[in-house]
């Protein structure tokens, strides 16, 4: 043997064993098995070789840029660079309508750089965990107290114990409406059981009702469906868009949990006369021995009315107003997903939805339907209150109203070829008791071959989204489509422009110029326009409620 242990024949015992193993006959495998293994090996090799190069490849030079049918049904096997992923999302966004030119939505879309930083900071904070993030929740309470003060909420007797008014930041005003409705229901249930000598089990079998206008926002349909509450609708006139105290009164009985007054309906922006409903309820409750209260749905108007001169009392200054909800992300100017609710007091109201939470390392009360939520909306709301102050919110309100008047005056001035008005403006007055919203429809007397939904489609070529829809709503009781107004057919169309702060006067001038061009084009197309858009209208025109 050599010094290295190998034999003279040139192979070691270990090498001879390996050779004998290699010479053993392989198990027979089918062609299908071999092809399957080959495909697996190819796929594995492709992943290993493509991942590094893909991560460093310019997005528009990558295979993703030419993939006709990307697999969106399953998570990718390997990751990618951050820039690559962001560009993929950005391309989806690029195909959307432009946010600032979307006049159908009330949601704020303009944010300063510092505002975005505040929102990003809040993304890492779970506001539900009050014991871990006490200072962040302190910001929540500071904003809540500012809002309660803005709405003239009386300071509760237990304020020092909680350090805040009865209320909560919510995920939009939908959650706030649901919370407000639930508290009205629980308050009524205790009163009704005591009055009729019923047990808790017995009173649960009684079907309560809630009175409101047909111009309600879709959030309330969730309450009717999810919380077993019967809606009693007041159908307003298209001349006002609002209910009246006289129309509300016949709908109220001892099963009524409350009346919802809308402070700025989303169709035309008009305010329900909360003050008149409050006066009526004071007399009715005294006469009948009832305790029917008011919830003010201020989704859009609760951050506008406080800054409008000469506005009658609409908030907690009225004794029957028990709760107010609002969207912070609308005219509160916060980011999308911000909402607020304030109750007059905890007793008989917010205490009905309070849940004590202790498993996170401390004890805290939760008033919201959902639990975990980021602090982004709270932080931005705090930022906006300090950034603008009351004077800034007043200036925004005045600017919006001035630009709304500019558009309204334009629509009033447009004439048909025979001199008759082209449009019927649905909120023709420039009064203070409304939002900066302009609603109108084509004059039916002209018998035009196009309607307001056709106008929506035509305006898109100028990048403006102006929502057109029919004057009807979906009744959640019998699932039928009914007229929105008592003096207009359900088939009548209309359009609406929400004038937000980011729509400046030059942009409004562009909007009116775009309307002029569209009208000229629609007139030139004539009857051909109707046939061209008929298939599309069948899919999009019967929207019912608009966001």
C-alpha positions in Angstrom: 0.0 0.0 0.0 1.0 3.6 -0.6 1.5 6.0 2.3 -2.0 7.5 1.6 -3.7 4.2 2.3 -4.5 3.4 -1.4 -3.8 0.0 -2.8 -1.4 -0.7 -5.6 -4.2 -1.1 -8.0 -4.9 2.7 -7.6 -8.2 2.6 -5.7 -9.0 2.6 -2.0 -11.7 0.4 -0.3 -14.0 3.4 0.0 -13.6 4.2 -3.7 -14.2 0.5 -4.6 -17.5 0.6 -2.5 -18.6 3.8 -4.3 -17.9 2.2 -7.7 -19.9 -0.9 -6.8 -22.8 1.2 -5.6 -22.8 3.2 -8.8 -22.8 0.0 -10.9 -26.0 -1.3 -9.3 -29.0 -1.2 -11.7 -31.3 1.8 -11.3 -35.0 1.2 -10.6 -37.1 1.4 -13.7 -39.0 4.7 -14.1 -41.6 5.7 -16.5 -41.3 8.4 -19.2 -44.0 10.3 -17.4 -42.0 10.3 -14.1 -38.9 11.5 -15.8 -40.7 14.2 -17.7 -42.3 15.4 -14.4 -39.0 15.5 -12.6 -37.4 17.3 -15.5 -40.1 20.0 -15.4 -39.6 20.4 -11.7 -35.9 20.8 -12.1 -36.4 23.3 -14.8 -38.8 25.4 -12.7 -36.4 25.3 -9.7 -33.5 26.3 -11.9 -35.6 29.2 -13.4 -36.4 30.5 -9.9 -32.8 30.3 -8.8 -31.4 32.0 -11.9 -34.2 34.7 -12.3 -34.6 35.9 -8.8 -31.3 37.8 -8.5 -31.5 39.3 -11.9 -35.2 40.1 -11.6 -34.6 42.0 -8.3 -32.1 44.2 -10.0 -33.8 44.7 -13.3 -35.5 47.9 -14.4 -39.2 47.2 -14.1 -40.0 48.2 -17.7 -37.1 45.9 -18.9 -38.4 43.0 -16.9 -40.6 40.1 -17.9 -43.5 41.6 -15.8 -43.8 44.4 -18.3 -44.8 42.1 -21.1 -46.7 39.5 -19.1 -50.1 39.2 -20.9 -51.8 37.2 -18.2 -50.0 37.6 -14.8 -50.9 34.9 -12.3 -52.9 37.0 -9.8 -54.5 34.0 -8.1 -51.5 32.9 -6.2 -48.6 34.4 -4.2 -45.3 34.6 -6.2 -42.7 31.9 -5.3 -40.0 34.5 -4.9 -39.8 38.1 -3.8 -38.8 41.2 -5.7 -37.2 44.6 -5.1 -39.2 47.4 -3.3 -39.0 49.7 -6.4 -40.3 46.9 -8.6 -43.3 46.2 -6.4 -44.1 49.9 -6.0 -44.0 50.4 -9.8 -46.4 47.5 -10.3 -48.9 49.2 -7.9 -48.3 52.6 -9.5 -49.3 51.3 -12.9 -52.6 50.1 -11.5 -53.1 53.6 -9.9 -52.2 55.3 -13.2 -55.3 53.7 -14.8 -57.6 55.2 -12.2 -59.4 58.5 -12.6 -57.5 61.5 -11.2 -58.3 61.9 -7.5 -58.4 65.7 -7.5 -60.8 65.7 -10.5 -63.2 63.3 -8.9 -66.1 65.6 -8.1 -68.4 62.7 -7.1 -66.6 62.1 -3.8 -66.5 64.1 -0.6 -63.3 62.5 0.6 -60.2 64.7 1.0 -57.4 63.8 -1.4 -54.9 66.6 -0.8 -52.1 66.2 1.8 -49.0 68.2 2.7 -45.7 66.4 3.1 -45.7 66.8 6.9 -49.2 65.5 6.9 -48.1 62.3 5.1 -45.3 61.9 7.6 -47.8 62.1 10.4 -50.0 59.5 8.7 -47.0 57.2 8.2 -46.1 57.6 11.9 -49.6 56.5 12.9 -49.4 53.4 10.7 -47.2 51.7 13.2 -49.5 52.5 16.2 -52.4 50.2 17.2 -54.7 52.7 18.8 -56.6 49.9 20.5 -53.6 49.2 22.7 -54.0 52.2 25.0 -51.7 50.9 27.7 -48.7 50.5 25.4 -49.3 53.7 23.4 -50.8 56.1 26.1 -49.5 59.3 24.5 -50.9 58.3 21.1 -54.3 57.7 22.8 -53.9 61.0 24.5 -53.8 62.6 21.0 -57.1 60.8 20.3 -58.7 62.3 23.4 -57.3 65.8 22.7 -58.9 65.7 19.2 -62.1 64.2 20.6 -62.4 67.0 23.2 -61.8 69.6 20.5 -64.6 68.2 18.4 -67.0 68.0 21.4 -66.3 71.6 22.1 -66.8 72.5 18.5 -70.3 70.9 18.7 -71.1 72.5 22.0 -71.3 69.3 24.0 -72.0 69.9 27.7 -69.1 68.8 29.9 -70.2 65.5 31.5 -70.0 65.0 35.3 -67.5 62.2 34.9 -65.2 64.2 32.6 -62.3 64.2 35.2 -62.6 60.5 35.6 -62.1 59.8 31.9 -60.3 62.9 30.8 -62.5 63.1 27.7 -66.0 63.5 26.5 -68.1 60.5 25.6 -67.1 59.6 22.1 -64.6 57.9 19.9 -62.5 58.0 16.7 -64.0 55.6 14.2 -63.2 54.1 10.8 -65.2 56.6 8.8 -68.6 57.9 9.7 -70.2 54.5 8.8 -68.9 53.0 12.0 -69.9 56.2 13.9 -73.5 55.9 12.5 -73.7 52.3 13.6 -72.5 53.1 17.1 -75.0 56.0 17.3 -77.9 53.8 16.2 -77.0 51.0 18.6 -76.9 53.3 21.5 -80.3 54.7 20.6 -81.6 51.2 20.3 -80.3 50.0 23.7 -81.5 53.2 25.4 -85.0 52.7 23.9 -85.0 49.0 24.9 -84.5 49.8 28.6 -87.2 52.5 28.5 -89.7 50.3 26.6 -89.2 47.3 28.9 -89.7 49.4 32.0 -92.8 51.1 30.5 -94.5 47.8 29.5 -93.2 45.6 32.4 -91.2 43.4 30.1 -88.1 41.3 30.8 -84.9 41.6 28.8 -85.8 38.5 26.8 -89.3 39.8 26.1 -88.2 43.2 24.9 -85.7 41.7 22.5 -88.6 40.4 20.5 -90.0 43.9 19.8 -89.0 45.4 16.5 -87.9 49.1 16.9 -87.9 51.7 14.2 -85.8 54.7 13.2 -87.1 57.8 11.3 -85.1 59.5 8.6 -85.2 60.9 5.1 -84.9 58.8 1.9 -81.7 60.9 1.2 -79.9 58.7 3.8 -76.4 57.5 3.2 -75.8 53.8 2.7 -74.3 53.4 6.2 -77.8 53.4 7.6 -78.8 50.5 5.5 -76.2 48.5 7.3 -77.9 49.4 10.6 -81.3 48.3 9.3 -79.9 45.0 8.0 -77.4 44.1 10.7 -79.0 45.5 13.9 -82.7 44.6 13.3 -84.0 48.2 13.1 -87.0 49.1 10.9 -86.6 52.2 8.8 -89.4 54.7 8.5 -88.7 57.0 5.6 -89.8 60.5 5.0 -89.8 61.3 1.2 -88.8 64.9 0.7 -89.4 67.2 -2.3 -86.7 67.8 -4.9 -87.2 71.5 -4.2 -85.7 71.1 -0.7 -84.1 67.6 -0.4 -84.9 67.8 3.3 -87.5 66.5 5.7 -89.8 68.7 7.8 -90.9 68.3 11.5 -94.5 68.0 10.3 -93.6 65.1 8.0 -91.5 63.4 10.7 -94.2 63.5 13.5 -96.7 61.0 12.0 -93.9 58.3 11.7 -93.0 58.4 15.4 -94.5 55.9 17.9 -93.4 54.3 21.2 -91.2 51.9 19.2 -89.2 54.7 17.7 -85.6 54.7 18.9 -84.8 58.1 17.4 -84.9 60.5 14.5 -81.9 61.0 12.2 -81.4 64.5 10.9 -78.9 64.7 8.0 -76.6 67.7 8.1 -75.7 67.9 4.4 -77.3 65.1 2.4 -75.0 63.7 -0.2 -77.3 64.4 -3.2 -77.5 68.2 -2.9 -75.8 69.1 0.4 -78.9 70.6 2.1 -79.3 70.5 5.9 -82.3 68.9 7.6 -83.8 71.5 10.0 -82.6 69.9 13.2 -83.9 72.9 15.2 -87.5 72.3 14.0 -87.4 68.6 14.7 -86.0 69.3 18.1 -88.8 71.7 19.0 -91.4 69.2 17.7 -89.9 66.3 19.8 -89.9 68.4 22.9 -93.6 68.9 22.7 -94.3 65.3 21.5 -92.3 63.7 24.2 -94.0 65.7 26.9 -97.4 64.9 25.5 -96.8 61.2 25.1 -94.4 60.5 27.8 -91.8 59.3 25.3 -88.0 60.0 25.2 -87.3 60.1 21.4 -84.0 61.8 20.7 -82.0 62.9 17.6 -78.9 61.6 16.0 -77.3 64.2 13.7 -75.6 62.5 10.8 -73.0 65.2 10.1 -70.9 63.0 7.8 -70.2 66.0 5.6 -71.7 69.0 7.4 -70.5 68.7 11.0 -67.1 70.2 10.0 -68.8 72.8 7.9 -71.8 74.2 9.8 -69.7 75.5 12.8 -67.9 77.9 10.3 -71.0 79.2 8.5 -72.3 82.6 9.6 -75.8 82.8 11.0 -76.3 79.0 11.2 -79.1 78.1 13.7 -78.3 75.8 16.6 -78.1 72.3 15.2 -75.8 70.5 17.7 -75.8 69.7 21.5 -77.2 73.2 22.2 -80.6 71.5 21.3 -81.7 69.3 24.2 -82.9 66.4 22.2 -79.7 65.9 20.2 -78.1 62.8 21.8 -75.3 62.0 19.4 -73.5 63.4 16.4 -71.4 61.6 13.9 -69.0 63.0 11.2 -66.4 61.9 8.7 -63.1 63.4 9.5 -61.9 62.4 6.1 -64.4 64.7 4.3 -64.6 68.3 5.2 -62.7 67.5 8.4 -59.7 67.3 5.9 -58.1 64.2 7.5 -57.1 61.1 5.6 -59.5 58.4 4.3 -60.8 56.2 7.0 -61.2 58.9 9.7 -64.6 59.2 11.5 -65.9 60.6 14.8 -68.9 60.2 17.1 -69.7 62.2 20.2 -72.5 61.4 22.7 -74.1 63.9 25.0 -73.2 61.6 28.0 -72.1 58.1 28.9 -75.2 57.3 30.9 -77.8 55.5 28.9 -75.8 56.1 25.7 -72.1 55.3 25.1 -72.0 53.0 28.2 -74.1 50.6 26.2 -71.3 49.9 23.7 -68.3 50.2 26.0 -66.2 47.1 26.3 -63.6 46.8 29.0 -60.3 45.3 27.7 -57.6 44.1 30.0 -55.6 41.3 28.2 -53.2 43.7 26.6 -51.5 44.5 29.9 -53.7 47.2 31.3 -57.4 48.2 31.5 -59.1 50.4 29.0 -62.6 50.9 27.5 -63.2 50.3 23.8 -66.3 52.0 22.2 -65.7 51.0 18.6 -67.0 48.0 16.6 -63.6 47.1 15.3 -60.7 46.7 17.6 -57.2 47.1 16.1 -56.8 50.2 14.0 -54.0 52.6 13.1 -53.5 56.0 14.6 -53.0 57.6 11.2 -56.4 59.3 10.9 -56.2 60.6 14.5 -52.7 62.0 14.0 -53.7 63.8 10.8 -56.8 65.2 12.4 -54.7 66.6 15.2 -52.3 68.0 12.5 -55.1 69.6 10.6 -56.7 71.2 13.7 -53.4 72.8 14.6 -52.3 73.5 11.0 -55.6 75.4 10.1 -57.2 76.5 13.3 -60.7 77.7 13.3 -59.8 80.6 11.0 -58.3 78.2 8.4 -61.4 76.0 8.4 -63.6 79.1 8.0 -61.4 80.2 5.0 -61.7 76.7 3.4 -65.5 76.8 3.9 -65.8 80.3 2.3 -63.6 79.3 -0.6 -65.6 76.2 -1.3 -68.9 78.0 -1.2 -67.5 80.8 -3.5 -66.4 78.2 -6.1 -69.7 76.4 -5.8 -71.5 79.6 -6.6 -69.3 80.1 -9.6 -70.3 76.8 -11.0 -74.0 77.2 -10.1 -74.1 80.6 -11.8 -72.6 79.1 -14.9 -75.2 76.3 -15.1 -78.0 78.9 -14.6 -76.6 80.9 -17.6 -76.5 78.0 -20.1 -79.3 78.3 -22.6 -80.6 75.9 -25.2 -80.8 77.0 -28.9 -84.4 78.2 -28.3 -83.4 80.4 -25.3 -84.8 78.1 -22.7 -82.6 77.0 -19.7 -80.5 74.0 -20.5 -80.3 72.9 -16.8 -82.6 72.9 -13.8 -80.5 73.7 -10.8 -81.7 71.7 -7.8 -80.1 73.8 -5.1 -80.4 77.3 -6.8 -80.0 79.4 -3.7 -76.6 80.6 -2.5 -77.7 80.4 1.2 -75.5 79.3 4.1 -77.5 76.2 5.1 -75.9 73.8 2.7 -72.6 72.3 1.7 -70.5 73.3 -1.3 -72.4 71.0 -3.6 -74.0 71.8 -7.0 -76.8 69.5 -8.2 -78.7 69.9 -11.5 -80.3 68.0 -14.4 -81.1 68.6 -18.0 -84.3 70.5 -18.6 -87.0 67.8 -19.3 -89.0 70.3 -21.4 -86.2 70.2 -24.1 -86.7 66.5 -24.8 -82.9 66.1 -25.3 -81.6 62.8 -26.8 -79.1 62.5 -23.9 -79.3 62.7 -20.1 -77.1 63.4 -17.1 -75.5 60.0 -17.1 -74.4 60.5 -20.7 -72.8 63.8 -19.5 -70.8 61.8 -16.9 -69.4 59.6 -19.7 -68.5 62.5 -21.9 -66.8 64.5 -19.2 -64.3 61.6 -18.6 -62.5 62.5 -21.9 -61.6 65.8 -20.1 -60.4 63.9 -17.0 -63.3 65.1 -14.9 -65.5 62.6 -13.1 -69.0 64.1 -12.6 -71.4 61.6 -11.2 -74.7 61.1 -12.8 -77.5 58.9 -11.4 -81.2 58.4 -11.1 -83.4 59.9 -8.5 -84.2 56.7 -6.8 -83.1 54.6 -3.8 -83.1 51.0 -2.7 -85.7 50.3 0.0 -84.0 47.7 2.3 -87.4 46.6 3.6 -88.9 45.2 0.4 -85.8 45.3 -1.8 -87.6 47.5 -4.3 -86.4 50.6 -6.2 -88.4 53.7 -5.2 -88.5 57.4 -6.1 -86.0 59.5 -4.0 -88.4 62.5 -4.0 -92.2 62.7 -3.8 -92.4 65.0 -6.9 -89.9 63.3 -9.3 -90.1 59.9 -11.0 -87.5 57.2 -10.1 -86.3 57.3 -13.7 -85.3 61.0 -13.7 -81.6 61.5 -13.8 -79.4 64.2 -12.2 -75.7 65.0 -11.7 -73.8 66.4 -8.8 -70.5 68.2 -8.3 -68.9 68.2 -4.8 -66.7 71.3 -4.6 -63.7 70.4 -2.3 -60.9 72.7 -1.2 -58.5 71.3 -3.7 -60.7 72.5 -6.6 -59.4 76.1 -7.2 -61.0 78.8 -9.3 -58.7 78.1 -12.3 -59.7 74.4 -12.1 -63.3 75.3 -11.8 -63.0 77.4 -14.9 -61.5 74.4 -16.7 -64.5 72.4 -15.5 -67.0 74.9 -16.9 -65.0 75.0 -20.2 -65.1 71.2 -20.3 -68.9 71.3 -19.8 -69.2 73.7 -22.7 -67.2 71.4 -25.0 -69.3 68.3 -23.9 -72.6 70.1 -24.5 -71.5 71.1 -28.0 -70.4 67.5 -28.8 -73.6 66.0 -27.4 -75.7 68.4 -29.4 -73.8 67.6 -32.6 -74.2 63.8 -32.0 -78.0 64.1 -31.5 -79.9 60.9 -31.6 -76.7 59.0 -32.5 -75.5 59.8 -29.0 -78.4 57.9 -27.4 -77.8 54.7 -29.4 -74.0 54.9 -28.9 -74.3 55.0 -25.1 -77.4 52.8 -24.5 -75.4 49.5 -23.8 -73.1 51.3 -21.3 -76.0 53.0 -19.5 -77.8 49.7 -18.9 -74.8 48.7 -16.9 -74.0 51.9 -15.0 -77.0 54.2 -14.7 -79.2 52.6 -12.0 -76.9 53.2 -9.1 -79.4 54.3 -6.5 -77.3 55.9 -3.8 -74.0 57.5 -4.6 -71.1 57.7 -2.3 
